[in-house]
Amino acid sequence: MELYTSGKQLRDLLKSLKKEGKSVGFVPTMGFLHEGHKSLMVRARRENDILVASVFVNPTQFGPGEDLDAYPRDLESDQKLMESVGVDYVFFPTTEEMYPTGHNTYVNVEGSLTKRMCGASREGHFQGVATIVSKLFNLCVPDRAYFGMKDAQQVAVIQRMVEDMNFDLEVVPCPIVREQDGLALSSRNTYLSTEERKDALKLSSSLARAREMIEEGIRDAHLIYDEMKAIIDSIPYARIDYIEILDARTLEPLNLVAGDVLIALAVWVGKPKLLDNIRLEVE
């Protein structure tokens, strides 16, 4: 495994390998890797000749009041995990490498994909995401890029950007990886106290209840929302950012649950805001 800090050097290398007919799989991360990230890399390793991963805590996707400096980092542990799955090249740029003096170009994905959910409470977040991902695509020249569905909105935004901007690559969404008890894996889980960790299971429980109601024939999105909210409200200190029942492709809200449906939530359980979702095909 080789570590690169220069985007130009890495791009030149990868372009030469692609000329030899080798395919490149890419997993972008902000580090502090866990089994969810590992699952993306394992799949990318299996489906490509060359595996590239990046570790970069992107400052432009942090909103007002969000502490960039407090984001957890552990490069030594990250390198061990990447070596264990056979990553060939790691891109570990500095902020100056990605945003040099004079940088003044940003990528916006507009419309319903970025106005709701995390976009409503994190001003500028998806501009930062779209900008850094487009830069990483240009530097790592992947044939396939792998993203976890825990952040389903981010996946939808990136898919739209790739289609609209004619990037020559495939975005590969990958299933949420969960703890044995159902909690979605997240770097933020390390902030949970013992009590908060136990209470956080109500997020996945609320989604399981939503699935159950749909299987029982309930199609009224408001009824499903109310049931989910009641489960989460039983955590006295939790704060709901959003519970959304949406068309999975457009992220427009649904009154009647039908078609390709995304049910997503974001909840502060103590200090961390946790995301989770399910996606269903409903007749």
Buried (B, 14 or more C-beta within 10 A) or exposed (E): BEBBEBBEEBBEBBEEBBEEEBBBBBBBBBBBBBEBBBBBBBBBBEBBBBBBBBBBBBBBBBEEEEEEEEBEBEBEEBBEBBEEBEBBBBBBBEEEBBBEEEEEEEBEBEEBBBEBBBBEEBEBBBBBBBBBBBBBBEBBBBBBBBBBBBBBBBBBBBBBBBEEEEBEBBBBBBEBBBBEEBBBBBBBBEBBEEEBBBBBBBBBBBBBBBBEBBEEEBBEBEEBBEBBBEBBEEBEEBEBBBBBBBBBEBBEEBEEBBEEBBBBBBBBBBEBBBBBBBBBEBE
